[in-house]
Amino acid sequence: MHLTIADRSRITGSYTVVREPDRPDVAAQSDPTVISTVSAMLSEIETGGLEAVRGYAERLDGWTGGLDFEISPAQVEELTAPLPADLKAALDAGAERTRRFATMQRAHLHDFAEEVVPGVVCGQKYVPVGNVGAYLPAGRFPLLASAFMTVGVARAAGVPNIVCATPPSREGQPHPAVLYSARASGADRVFALGGVQALAAMAFGLLDGVASDMIVGAGNAYVAEAKRQLYGKVGIDVLAGPSEVAVIADETATAQMVAADLLAQAEHGPSSPACLVTTSAELAAAVEVEIARQLEGLATREIAGAAWRDWGSIYVADSPKTAIEIMDLLAPEHLEILTEDPDFYLDNLRNYGSLFLGEWSTVAYADKGMSGTNHVLPTARGARYTGGLSVTGYLKQLTYQRATREATQIQAGPVVTISDFEEMPGHRDSAQLRLDLIAGA
């Protein structure tokens, strides 16, 4: 997440590069081994069914439970019972807030029907997809809020059937806190299955007998590639790459807070970009020093330090307008505004996944579900053309029309004219038939 040669020519103001990666953006890299491996796995599972899924589960997940991957409600209760009470309360809060915001979004989506021209009524209605498969990652850092954003929001949209897959540990059971989040979010059924085999099993209907209409959820490079290759057979949420964070800050921000917020997202992975655009050269210098200081005491410094070393960038802009130009080109997944006038940026920025305004907002709040907004967001500059996952992602915006006899001429006449010009007689005849019926009446 840094400026390219093409980007630089589009910036009208002036800026100074303090640091930026000496390599292409992460999203520009695609590993042929990942692509070919995923392609072979999907083909084998589509042909071989559940037996092929079992084979991959045994080899990749260490699964020993045969073909029954489902975690029963009784098992969920048993596995989640020992979780700390404060963790359960926090997960319940995140699930409830995320569902509440999604419900607010749904309430502002209205069906309607109105007359376009006399006698022609067109309408729109929102209908939820029928079946959703949610992948809930549970690697080194189990992303406990993922269920809020995928399962809970699908439930708020009215999706009738939601199944989840989450990888088992080497002991054969899924992560208890991930299970708790899934249950708190309203999952119908949960299966102990990881990686590509999980996405394929949900997409092909091998777990519950119903093929998913959508596959959602984060994961590693293989999971992301599986979603890319399955897209078209099923819908997906977003093609997400490594987590990104960017900050716009001025002289009123503190280096301590800027550094802490950049490192919070950098610990997602060693290829997670973090970027600061500031109008203060003094702050830029102080943030570099502060990041080095904070890394010394950070337990995840090997990950966050590598991310900052290889993918961190700092730009000093000559004005807030230039800062906006730079950031709209970068189109980051998460964007914090730590300035004296955050509303200026709210009013003028165009490209970001989600915006965090002022020092009392932080990406970490949304990551863990505490603010209620969805953290499944576009990366790799995808925010230039799309937003993140929301309740609308699970709703099909369907249109319909109804015309009266009296509206025939106003529609059929122009259709005959256009169809004759295009030399499409079938279309012409479909319209002319109705004209003839009226003329012969």
ZANU-966723 format. One line per 10 residues: number of its first residue (from 1); their letters; for each residue z, x, y of N, C-alpha, C. Coordinates in steps of 0.05 Angstrom, whole numbers, plus 5000, padded with zeros to 4 digits. Layout:
N
NUM) A) Z X Y Z X Y Z X Y  ...
# end
This chain:
441
1) MHLTIADRSR) 5000 5017 4976 5000 5000 5000 5000 5018 5025  4976 5027 5031 4973 5044 5054 4945 5041 5065  4940 5051 5089 4915 5046 5102 4893 5062 5090  4870 5049 5086 4846 5063 5076 4829 5071 5100  4808 5086 5094 4789 5094 5115 4777 5069 5129  4770 5049 5113 4759 5024 5124 4780 5010 5141  4805 5011 5133 4826 4998 5149 4828 5010 5177  4827 5036 5178 4832 5051 5203 4812 5042 5225  4787 5037 5216 4767 5029 5236 4771 5002 5248  4789 4986 5235 4793 4958 5244 4817 4956 5263
11) ITGSYTVVRE) 4832 4977 5266 4856 4976 5283 4849 4983 5311  4855 4965 5330 4847 4969 5357 4867 4986 5373  4893 4984 5365 4913 5000 5378 4915 5028 5367  4934 5043 5376 4938 5070 5365 4964 5071 5349  4964 5090 5330 4987 5093 5312 4988 5121 5302  5011 5129 5292 5015 5155 5280 5023 5152 5251  5011 5168 5234 5019 5168 5206 5041 5188 5202  5064 5178 5195 5087 5196 5189 5086 5206 5160  5080 5187 5142 5077 5195 5114 5061 5172 5101  5044 5179 5081 5031 5160 5065 5021 5173 5039
21) PDRPDVAAQS) 5017 5158 5018 5009 5170 4992 4981 5183 4994  4978 5204 4980 4953 5219 4978 4938 5210 4952  4933 5184 4950 4921 5174 4926 4911 5145 4931  4895 5135 4913 4886 5107 4916 4910 5088 4913  4907 5063 4923 4927 5043 4918 4931 5038 4888  4955 5030 4881 4962 5025 4853 4942 5005 4840  4936 4984 4855 4919 4963 4844 4891 4973 4837  4883 4995 4850 4856 5005 4845 4854 5018 4818  4876 5024 4806 4877 5037 4780 4877 5017 4758  4859 5020 4738 4860 5003 4714 4857 5021 4690
31) DPTVISTVSA) 4875 5018 4671 4876 5036 4648 4857 5025 4627  4836 5038 4619 4818 5028 4598 4832 5024 4572  4853 5040 4567 4868 5037 4541 4882 5010 4541  4895 5003 4564 4908 4977 4565 4889 4954 4562  4866 4956 4575 4846 4935 4574 4836 4931 4545  4829 4952 4532 4818 4950 4505 4839 4941 4485  4864 4951 4488 4886 4943 4470 4891 4913 4472  4893 4903 4497 4898 4875 4501 4876 4858 4490  4851 4866 4494 4828 4851 4485 4829 4849 4454  4835 4871 4441 4836 4870 4411 4859 4852 4402
41) MLSEIETGGL) 4882 4853 4415 4905 4837 4407 4898 4807 4410  4887 4800 4433 4881 4772 4438 4861 4761 4417  4841 4777 4411 4821 4769 4392 4833 4765 4364  4850 4784 4356 4862 4782 4330 4881 4758 4328  4896 4753 4349 4915 4731 4348 4900 4704 4349  4879 4703 4365 4863 4678 4365 4851 4671 4338  4844 4692 4324 4832 4688 4297 4854 4685 4276  4874 4702 4277 4894 4703 4255 4917 4685 4259  4920 4673 4282 4942 4654 4286 4970 4666 4285  4988 4650 4275 5016 4657 4276 5022 4682 4259
51) EAVRGYAERL) 5007 4686 4238 5011 4710 4221 5005 4735 4237  4984 4734 4253 4978 4757 4270 5000 4761 4291  5011 4740 4302 5033 4741 4321 5057 4755 4307  5063 4746 4283 5086 4758 4269 5082 4788 4265  5058 4796 4258 5053 4825 4254 5058 4841 4279  5049 4831 4302 5054 4845 4327 5083 4844 4334  5096 4822 4329 5125 4819 4335 5141 4839 4319  5134 4842 4294 5149 4861 4277 5145 4890 4287  5120 4897 4294 5114 4924 4302 5124 4931 4330  5121 4912 4348 5127 4917 4376 5154 4908 4385
61) DGWTGGLDFE) 5164 4886 4374 5190 4875 4382 5212 4882 4362  5205 4893 4338 5225 4897 4318 5235 4871 4306  5218 4850 4307 5226 4823 4297 5228 4822 4267  5249 4809 4257 5253 4807 4228 5257 4778 4220  5251 4759 4238 5257 4731 4232 5234 4715 4221  5213 4728 4210 5191 4713 4199 5175 4699 4220  5166 4674 4214 5149 4659 4232 5164 4641 4250  5190 4639 4247 5206 4621 4264 5218 4636 4287  5204 4634 4310 5212 4649 4334 5230 4633 4352  5234 4608 4346 5249 4591 4365 5279 4597 4365
71) ISPAQVEELT) 5290 4597 4389 5319 4599 4392 5330 4571 4396  5345 4561 4378 5354 4533 4379 5375 4529 4401  5379 4504 4410 5399 4499 4431 5427 4509 4422  5433 4507 4396 5459 4517 4386 5461 4547 4389  5439 4561 4383 5439 4590 4386 5441 4598 4415  5427 4584 4432 5429 4589 4461 5458 4587 4470  5471 4566 4461 5499 4561 4468 5517 4584 4458  5512 4592 4434 5528 4614 4422 5524 4640 4436  5499 4647 4442 5492 4672 4454 5501 4674 4483  5501 4651 4497 5508 4652 4526 5537 4648 4531
81) APLPADLKAA) 5552 4639 4511 5581 4633 4515 5596 4657 4526  5592 4681 4517 5608 4704 4526 5601 4714 4554  5580 4703 4567 5572 4713 4593 5595 4708 4613  5598 4727 4632 5619 4723 4653 5616 4697 4668  5637 4685 4675 5636 4659 4689 5623 4662 4717  5628 4684 4731 5616 4688 4757 5586 4691 4755  5577 4704 4734 5548 4707 4730 5535 4679 4725  5548 4663 4708 5538 4636 4703 5536 4620 4728  5557 4622 4745 5558 4607 4770 5535 4616 4788  5530 4643 4789 5509 4654 4806 5482 4644 4796
91) LDAGAERTRR) 5478 4644 4770 5452 4636 4759 5448 4606 4763  5469 4590 4760 5467 4562 4766 5459 4557 4795  5471 4572 4813 5465 4569 4842 5436 4576 4847  5426 4598 4836 5399 4606 4841 5379 4585 4830  5385 4575 4806 5367 4555 4794 5366 4530 4811  5390 4521 4820 5391 4497 4836 5378 4500 4863  5381 4523 4876 5369 4526 4903 5339 4529 4901  5329 4542 4880 5300 4545 4877 5288 4518 4871  5301 4503 4854 5291 4476 4847 5292 4458 4872  5313 4461 4888 5315 4444 4912 5293 4449 4932
101) FATMQRAHLH) 5286 4475 4937 5265 4481 4955 5238 4471 4944  5233 4475 4918 5209 4465 4906 5207 4434 4908  5229 4421 4906 5229 4391 4909 5223 4384 4938  5233 4400 4957 5226 4395 4985 5196 4398 4990  5184 4419 4978 5156 4423 4980 5140 4400 4969  5149 4390 4945 5135 4368 4932 5136 4343 4950  5158 4339 4963 5162 4315 4980 5142 4314 5003  5132 4338 5011 5113 4339 5033 5084 4338 5024  5079 4334 4999 5052 4332 4988 5047 4302 4983  5029 4290 4998 5026 4261 4996 4999 4253 4985
111) DFAEEVVPGV) 4999 4233 4967 4975 4221 4958 4965 4204 4982  4938 4200 4984 4928 4183 5005 4901 4172 4997  4893 4151 5010 4866 4139 5007 4858 4128 5034  4834 4136 5044 4825 4127 5070 4795 4123 5069  4785 4106 5088 4757 4100 5090 4743 4122 5104  4723 4134 5091 4707 4156 5103 4686 4145 5121  4670 4126 5110 4651 4110 5125 4655 4081 5117  4645 4062 5131 4650 4034 5123 4643 4028 5094  4662 4019 5079 4657 4012 5051 4661 4034 5031  4667 4058 5040 4671 4081 5022 4699 4092 5026
121) VCGQKYVPVG) 4716 4088 5006 4743 4098 5007 4746 4122 4989  4756 4144 5000 4762 4168 4985 4792 4173 4985  4801 4183 4962 4830 4188 4959 4836 4214 4946  4861 4221 4948 4871 4246 4936 4898 4240 4923  4903 4252 4900 4928 4248 4887 4936 4275 4873  4962 4279 4871 4972 4303 4859 4982 4296 4831  4972 4310 4811 4979 4306 4783 4988 4332 4771  5012 4333 4759 5021 4359 4747 5005 4366 4722  5002 4391 4717 4990 4400 4692 5008 4391 4669  4996 4390 4645 5011 4379 4623 5030 4398 4609
131) NVGAYLPAGR) 5021 4423 4606 5036 4442 4590 5037 4470 4603  5061 4481 4605 5064 4507 4618 5079 4525 4598  5068 4550 4596 5082 4571 4581 5092 4592 4600  5118 4596 4600 5130 4615 4619 5140 4640 4604  5132 4663 4613 5141 4688 4602 5164 4699 4618  5187 4704 4605 5211 4713 4618 5217 4742 4610  5211 4762 4627 5214 4790 4619 5243 4797 4616  5248 4816 4598 5276 4825 4594 5276 4854 4585  5263 4871 4601 5262 4899 4595 5287 4913 4605  5283 4937 4616 5306 4953 4626 5321 4937 4647
141) FPLLASAFMT) 5306 4922 4664 5319 4905 4684 5311 4876 4678  5327 4861 4664 5320 4833 4658 5320 4817 4685  5297 4806 4691 5294 4792 4717 5304 4764 4713  5330 4760 4718 5343 4735 4711 5333 4712 4727  5322 4717 4751 5313 4695 4768 5285 4686 4761  5271 4699 4743 5244 4692 4736 5242 4663 4726  5262 4655 4711 5262 4627 4701 5264 4607 4723  5279 4614 4744 5281 4595 4767 5253 4590 4779  5238 4612 4782 5213 4610 4797 5190 4598 4780  5192 4601 4754 5170 4592 4737 5178 4565 4723
151) VGVARAAGVP) 5199 4565 4708 5207 4541 4694 5218 4520 4713  5237 4528 4730 5249 4508 4748 5230 4495 4767  5211 4511 4778 5191 4500 4797 5172 4482 4782  5164 4490 4758 5147 4472 4742 5160 4445 4736  5186 4447 4731 5201 4422 4727 5202 4405 4752  5205 4417 4775 5205 4402 4800 5178 4390 4806  5156 4402 4796 5129 4392 4799 5124 4368 4781  5141 4365 4760 5137 4343 4742 5122 4350 4717  5120 4376 4711 5106 4384 4686 5122 4374 4662  5109 4359 4644 5125 4346 4622 5133 4364 4599
161) NIVCATPPSR) 5118 4386 4595 5124 4404 4572 5124 4433 4581  5147 4446 4579 5150 4474 4588 5163 4489 4565  5150 4510 4555 5161 4527 4535 5164 4555 4547  5182 4571 4536 5187 4598 4546 5186 4617 4523  5178 4642 4529 5179 4664 4510 5193 4687 4525  5211 4700 4511 5225 4723 4522 5229 4743 4499  5225 4769 4504 5226 4788 4482 5254 4791 4471  5256 4794 4444 5283 4799 4432 5290 4829 4436  5316 4834 4435 5326 4861 4434 5322 4872 4406  5329 4897 4403 5327 4910 4376 5346 4898 4356
171) EGQPHPAVLY) 5366 4883 4367 5385 4868 4349 5373 4841 4341  5350 4835 4351 5336 4811 4342 5341 4786 4359  5357 4787 4380 5363 4764 4396 5355 4769 4425  5346 4748 4439 5339 4751 4467 5363 4757 4484  5358 4766 4508 5379 4772 4527 5394 4747 4534  5421 4746 4530 5436 4721 4535 5433 4710 4563  5433 4728 4583 5431 4718 4611 5403 4706 4617  5382 4717 4604 5356 4705 4607 5355 4678 4595  5368 4675 4572 5370 4649 4559 5385 4629 4576  5406 4638 4589 5422 4620 4606 5405 4611 4630
181) SARASGADRV) 5390 4629 4642 5373 4622 4664 5351 4602 4656  5340 4606 4632 5320 4588 4622 5331 4560 4619  5355 4558 4607 5367 4532 4603 5375 4519 4630  5386 4535 4648 5393 4525 4675 5369 4515 4690  5346 4526 4684 5321 4519 4699 5307 4496 4686  5315 4487 4662 5303 4463 4650 5283 4469 4629  5283 4492 4616 5264 4498 4595 5268 4478 4571  5246 4469 4560 5247 4451 4536 5254 4467 4511  5238 4489 4507 5242 4505 4483 5239 4534 4490  5254 4551 4476 5253 4580 4482 5247 4595 4456
191) FALGGVQALA) 5229 4614 4457 5221 4630 4434 5226 4659 4438  5235 4673 4418 5240 4702 4419 5215 4717 4412  5199 4723 4433 5174 4736 4429 5166 4750 4454  5156 4774 4452 5150 4790 4476 5121 4797 4479  5114 4807 4503 5089 4820 4508 5064 4802 4505  5042 4816 4499 5016 4803 4496 5017 4781 4475  5031 4786 4453 5032 4767 4431 5046 4741 4440  5065 4743 4459 5078 4719 4469 5058 4702 4486  5044 4715 4504 5025 4701 4521 5003 4688 4504  4993 4703 4485 4972 4693 4468 4982 4669 4451
201) AMAFGLLDGV) 5006 4671 4441 5017 4649 4424 5020 4624 4441  5029 4626 4466 5032 4602 4483 5004 4592 4491  4986 4609 4498 4959 4601 4506 4944 4586 4484  4948 4596 4459 4933 4584 4437 4949 4562 4422  4973 4556 4432 4988 4534 4421 5000 4540 4393  5007 4565 4389 5017 4574 4363 5047 4570 4359  5062 4565 4381 5091 4564 4379 5101 4535 4376  5090 4517 4392 5099 4489 4391 5077 4470 4384  5054 4481 4377 5032 4464 4369 5016 4453 4392  5023 4461 4417 5009 4451 4441 5000 4475 4457
211) ASDMIVGAGN) 4974 4478 4461 4964 4500 4477 4972 4496 4506  4981 4517 4518 4989 4516 4546 4965 4513 4565  4969 4497 4585 4948 4495 4606 4951 4517 4627  4975 4528 4630 4981 4550 4648 4999 4569 4635  4995 4595 4640 5013 4616 4632 5024 4629 4658  5050 4632 4660 5062 4642 4684 5084 4663 4677  5091 4679 4696 5113 4698 4693 5104 4727 4695  5123 4744 4702 5118 4772 4707 5120 4787 4680  5112 4813 4682 5113 4830 4658 5101 4857 4664  5098 4873 4643 5087 4900 4647 5057 4899 4649
221) AYVAEAKRQL) 5045 4923 4648 5016 4925 4652 5001 4910 4630  5012 4909 4605 4998 4895 4583 5000 4865 4587  5023 4855 4597 5026 4827 4603 5006 4819 4625  5005 4835 4646 4987 4829 4669 4958 4828 4659  4951 4847 4642 4923 4848 4632 4917 4824 4614  4937 4816 4598 4933 4793 4581 4928 4768 4598  4943 4764 4620 4939 4742 4637 4911 4742 4649  4902 4766 4657 4875 4769 4668 4854 4761 4648  4857 4769 4623 4837 4763 4603 4838 4734 4594  4862 4722 4595 4865 4694 4586 4856 4675 4608
231) YGKVGIDVLA) 4855 4684 4633 4848 4667 4655 4820 4654 4651  4819 4629 4653 4795 4614 4647 4800 4596 4623  4811 4608 4602 4821 4592 4579 4846 4576 4588  4862 4589 4604 4886 4577 4616 4887 4584 4645  4903 4569 4660 4909 4577 4687 4931 4598 4687  4934 4612 4709 4955 4632 4712 4968 4628 4740  4990 4642 4744 5002 4641 4771 4989 4661 4789  4994 4686 4787 4981 4707 4802 4977 4731 4784  4957 4747 4792 4953 4773 4778 4970 4794 4794  4994 4797 4786 5013 4814 4801 5013 4842 4791
241) GPSEVAVIAD) 5014 4861 4810 5018 4889 4803 5046 4897 4809  5052 4922 4813 5079 4931 4820 5090 4918 4845  5116 4912 4845 5129 4899 4867 5126 4916 4893  5121 4902 4915 5117 4915 4941 5136 4906 4962  5143 4923 4980 5160 4915 5003 5149 4930 5028  5150 4915 5050 5143 4927 5076 5163 4917 5097  5167 4934 5117 5186 4927 5138 5172 4933 5165  5173 4914 5183 5166 4919 5211 5193 4921 5226  5197 4943 5240 5223 4947 5254 5218 4959 5281  5236 4953 5300 5235 4966 5326 5261 4981 5331
251) ETATAQMVAA) 5266 4989 5356 5289 5007 5361 5315 4992 5358  5315 4966 5355 5340 4951 5351 5350 4952 5322  5333 4960 5303 5340 4962 5275 5356 4987 5269  5371 4986 5248 5386 5010 5240 5372 5023 5217  5372 5050 5217 5360 5064 5195 5373 5058 5168  5399 5053 5169 5414 5047 5144 5403 5022 5131  5399 5001 5147 5389 4976 5136 5360 4978 5127  5343 4990 5143 5315 4993 5135 5313 5009 5109  5327 5031 5107 5326 5047 5083 5336 5032 5058  5358 5017 5062 5370 5002 5039 5350 4981 5029
261) DLLAQAEHGP) 5337 4968 5048 5319 4946 5040 5293 4957 5027  5284 4980 5036 5261 4993 5023 5267 5002 4995  5291 5015 4992 5298 5025 4965 5305 5002 4946  5314 4980 4956 5321 4957 4939 5296 4948 4923  5273 4949 4936 5249 4941 4922 5236 4964 4907  5240 4988 4917 5229 5012 4903 5241 5015 4875  5265 5005 4871 5277 5009 4845 5265 4990 4824  5246 4973 4831 5232 4957 4812 5216 4974 4793  5206 4997 4803 5189 5014 4786 5179 5038 4801  5172 5059 4786 5164 5084 4800 5137 5082 4814
271) SSPACLVTTS) 5122 5060 4810 5097 5056 4825 5099 5033 4845  5123 5026 4853 5127 5004 4872 5124 5015 4901  5104 5006 4916 5100 5015 4943 5121 5005 4962  5129 5021 4981 5147 5013 5003 5136 5024 5029  5135 5007 5049 5122 5015 5074 5139 5007 5098  5141 5024 5118 5154 5018 5143 5133 5021 5165  5130 5000 5182 5114 5002 5206 5134 4997 5229  5136 5016 5247 5156 5014 5268 5143 5022 5295  5154 5011 5316 5146 5018 5343 5164 5040 5355  5182 5051 5338 5201 5071 5347 5198 5097 5330
281) AELAAAVEVE) 5189 5118 5343 5187 5144 5329 5214 5154 5320  5234 5149 5336 5261 5157 5329 5271 5144 5304  5266 5118 5302 5274 5103 5277 5258 5114 5253  5233 5119 5256 5217 5129 5234 5229 5155 5223  5237 5173 5240 5249 5198 5231 5276 5194 5218  5292 5176 5230 5318 5170 5219 5317 5157 5192  5297 5140 5187 5295 5126 5162 5289 5146 5139  5272 5166 5145 5266 5186 5124 5291 5201 5116  5307 5208 5135 5333 5222 5130 5352 5203 5114  5353 5178 5123 5372 5159 5111 5364 5153 5082
291) IARQLEGLAT) 5338 5151 5077 5329 5146 5049 5338 5168 5031  5334 5193 5040 5343 5216 5024 5373 5215 5019  5388 5207 5039 5417 5205 5036 5425 5184 5016  5413 5160 5019 5420 5138 5001 5411 5143 4972  5389 5156 4969 5380 5162 4941 5400 5179 4926  5415 5196 4940 5434 5213 4926 5455 5197 4911  5462 5174 4922 5483 5158 4909 5473 5134 4894  5447 5131 4892 5435 5107 4879 5431 5112 4849  5443 5095 4833 5441 5098 4804 5412 5097 4794  5395 5083 4808 5367 5081 4800 5349 5101 4816
301) REIAGAAWRD) 5361 5123 4824 5346 5142 4842 5322 5154 4828  5323 5157 4802 5299 5168 4788 5275 5149 4791  5280 5123 4791 5258 5104 4794 5251 5101 4823  5272 5094 4839 5267 5089 4868 5257 5114 4882  5268 5137 4874 5260 5162 4887 5231 5169 4881  5222 5164 4856 5194 5168 4849 5176 5149 4864  5185 5124 4867 5168 5105 4881 5165 5113 4910  5187 5121 4923 5185 5129 4951 5169 5155 4954  5174 5174 4937 5159 5200 4938 5129 5196 4935  5121 5179 4916 5093 5177 4910 5079 5154 4924
311) WGSIYVADSP) 5094 5133 4933 5081 5109 4943 5093 5100 4970  5111 5115 4981 5123 5108 5007 5105 5115 5030  5106 5098 5051 5090 5104 5075 5105 5095 5100  5100 5110 5122 5112 5103 5148 5091 5106 5169  5088 5086 5186 5070 5087 5209 5085 5080 5234  5079 5094 5255 5090 5088 5282 5068 5076 5299  5072 5051 5306 5052 5036 5322 5059 5037 5351  5038 5036 5368 5042 5038 5397 5052 5011 5409  5050 4989 5393 5058 4963 5404 5063 4944 5381  5077 4922 5386 5079 4901 5365 5052 4891 5356
321) KTAIEIMDLL) 5033 4888 5374 5006 4879 5367 4994 4898 5346  4996 4924 5350 4985 4943 5331 5000 4941 5305  5026 4938 5306 5042 4935 5281 5032 4911 5265  5025 4889 5278 5014 4866 5264 4987 4872 5253  4970 4886 5267 4943 4894 5257 4946 4910 5231  4964 4929 5232 4968 4946 5208 4978 4929 5185  4998 4913 5190 5010 4898 5168 4992 4876 5157  4975 4864 5174 4956 4844 5163 4935 4857 5146  4929 4882 5150 4911 4897 5133 4924 4904 5106  4950 4911 5107 4964 4918 5083 4971 4893 5066
331) APEHLEILTE) 4975 4871 5079 4980 4845 5066 5001 4848 5044  5025 4856 5050 5045 4862 5030 5056 4837 5016  5067 4842 4993 5080 4821 4977 5105 4810 4992  5123 4828 4999 5148 4821 5014 5147 4835 5041  5153 4820 5062 5153 4832 5089 5178 4824 5104  5193 4844 5112 5217 4840 5128 5211 4846 5157  5223 4830 5175 5220 4834 5204 5248 4840 5215  5252 4866 5222 5277 4874 5234 5272 4883 5262  5269 4863 5280 5262 4868 5308 5278 4850 5326  5276 4856 5352 5290 4840 5372 5279 4811 5373
341) DPDFYLDNLR) 5253 4808 5369 5240 4782 5371 5225 4776 5345  5238 4768 5323 5224 4763 5298 5205 4740 5300  5210 4721 5318 5192 4697 5320 5164 4705 5329  5162 4727 5345 5135 4736 5353 5118 4743 5328  5131 4755 5308 5116 4762 5284 5111 4738 5267  5130 4719 5266 5126 4695 5251 5102 4680 5262  5099 4680 5288 5077 4665 5301 5050 4679 5298  5050 4705 5294 5024 4720 5296 5015 4733 5270  5033 4739 5251 5025 4751 5226 5010 4730 5209  4991 4740 5193 4974 4722 5177 4976 4729 5147
351) NYGSLFLGEW) 4980 4754 5140 4977 4762 5112 5002 4774 5101  5016 4758 5085 5040 4767 5070 5046 4747 5048  5061 4757 5028 5069 4738 5007 5092 4721 5015  5113 4733 5025 5136 4719 5036 5148 4735 5058  5158 4721 5079 5167 4734 5103 5198 4731 5106  5211 4752 5114 5240 4752 5116 5247 4760 5145  5258 4741 5160 5261 4744 5189 5289 4750 5197  5293 4774 5209 5319 4781 5220 5336 4796 5201  5357 4809 5212 5374 4827 5195 5390 4812 5175  5393 4785 5178 5409 4770 5159 5393 4759 5136
361) STVAYADKGM) 5367 4766 5135 5350 4760 5113 5342 4785 5099  5340 4785 5073 5332 4808 5057 5316 4799 5033  5298 4815 5024 5282 4808 5000 5300 4804 4976  5322 4819 4975 5340 4817 4952 5350 4788 4948  5355 4774 4970 5364 4746 4968 5344 4729 4953  5318 4732 4960 5297 4716 4947 5292 4725 4918  5294 4751 4914 5290 4762 4887 5309 4749 4867  5333 4744 4876 5354 4733 4857 5357 4703 4860  5339 4690 4875 5339 4661 4876 5358 4649 4895  5371 4665 4912 5392 4654 4929 5381 4640 4954
371) SGTNHVLPTA) 5357 4646 4963 5346 4633 4986 5329 4608 4979  5320 4607 4954 5306 4583 4945 5276 4586 4944  5264 4606 4959 5235 4609 4958 5227 4624 4933  5202 4622 4926 5192 4633 4901 5186 4663 4904  5193 4679 4884 5187 4707 4886 5163 4716 4869  5148 4697 4858 5123 4703 4844 5102 4703 4866  5094 4727 4875 5078 4730 4900 5054 4749 4895  5034 4746 4912 5010 4763 4908 5016 4792 4917  5006 4811 4901 5008 4839 4908 4980 4850 4912  4978 4876 4917 4952 4890 4919 4934 4876 4939
381) RGARYTGGLS) 4945 4868 4962 4931 4856 4984 4920 4828 4978  4930 4816 4956 4922 4789 4949 4931 4769 4970  4951 4776 4986 4960 4757 5007 4940 4753 5029  4918 4767 5028 4896 4762 5047 4883 4735 5042  4884 4726 5017 4869 4701 5010 4885 4681 4994  4910 4687 4987 4926 4667 4972 4956 4670 4979  4970 4649 4973 4999 4650 4975 5011 4655 4947  5037 4653 4944 5050 4657 4919 5052 4631 4903  5065 4633 4880 5070 4610 4863 5089 4591 4878  5083 4565 4876 5100 4545 4888 5096 4520 4871
391) VTGYLKQLTY) 5108 4498 4880 5105 4473 4866 5076 4465 4865  5060 4472 4886 5032 4465 4886 5016 4479 4864  5026 4501 4855 5012 4515 4833 5011 4500 4807  5030 4482 4804 5031 4466 4779 5019 4438 4783  5008 4433 4807 4997 4407 4813 4967 4409 4816  4953 4391 4804 4924 4389 4808 4918 4370 4831  4904 4379 4851 4897 4362 4873 4871 4348 4866  4873 4323 4857 4850 4308 4847 4840 4288 4868  4814 4285 4868 4802 4266 4887 4789 4243 4872  4785 4221 4886 4771 4198 4875 4757 4183 4898
401) QRATREATQI) 4738 4166 4890 4724 4150 4910 4717 4123 4899  4716 4104 4917 4709 4076 4910 4691 4065 4932  4667 4055 4925 4648 4045 4945 4643 4015 4940  4637 4001 4961 4629 3973 4960 4599 3971 4959  4590 3947 4951 4561 3941 4951 4549 3946 4979  4564 3938 4999 4554 3940 5026 4551 3969 5036  4563 3987 5022 4561 4016 5030 4538 4030 5016  4522 4015 5000 4501 4028 4984 4481 4043 5002  4470 4029 5022 4449 4040 5038 4458 4066 5052  4482 4066 5062 4492 4089 5078 4495 4114 5060
411) QAGPVVTISD) 4498 4110 5034 4500 4133 5016 4473 4138 5001  4462 4116 4989 4439 4120 4972 4414 4129 4986  4410 4119 5011 4386 4127 5025 4385 4157 5030  4405 4170 5041 4405 4199 5044 4403 4214 5018  4415 4203 4997 4414 4217 4971 4385 4218 4960  4371 4196 4963 4343 4195 4955 4327 4216 4971  4331 4218 4996 4317 4237 5013 4323 4266 5004  4348 4272 5001 4356 4299 4993 4345 4306 4965  4348 4287 4947 4339 4292 4919 4309 4296 4917  4293 4280 4933 4264 4285 4933 4258 4313 4943
421) FEEMPGHRDS) 4272 4322 4964 4266 4349 4974 4274 4370 4954  4295 4366 4939 4305 4385 4919 4289 4383 4893  4273 4362 4891 4258 4357 4866 4277 4353 4842  4296 4336 4847 4315 4328 4826 4313 4298 4822  4294 4289 4805 4289 4261 4803 4311 4245 4790  4328 4258 4773 4350 4243 4761 4370 4234 4782  4376 4251 4801 4394 4244 4823 4381 4221 4839  4355 4224 4845 4341 4204 4861 4342 4177 4847  4337 4177 4821 4336 4151 4807 4363 4138 4806  4384 4154 4803 4411 4143 4802 4418 4128 4828
431) AQLRLDLIAG) 4409 4139 4851 4414 4126 4877 4394 4103 4881  4369 4108 4874 4348 4087 4879 4353 4062 4863  4364 4065 4839 4371 4042 4822 4389 4022 4837  4408 4033 4852 4427 4016 4866 4413 4003 4891  4395 4018 4903 4380 4006 4925 4362 3983 4915  4350 3987 4892 4333 3967 4881 4348 3942 4873  4373 3946 4863 4389 3923 4855 4396 3905 4880  4401 3919 4902 4407 3904 4926 4382 3890 4937  4360 3904 4936 4335 3893 4946 4326 3869 4930  4332 3869 4904 4323 3847 4887 4342 3824 4885
441) A) 4365 3827 4898 4385 3806 4897 4377 3781 4912
# end
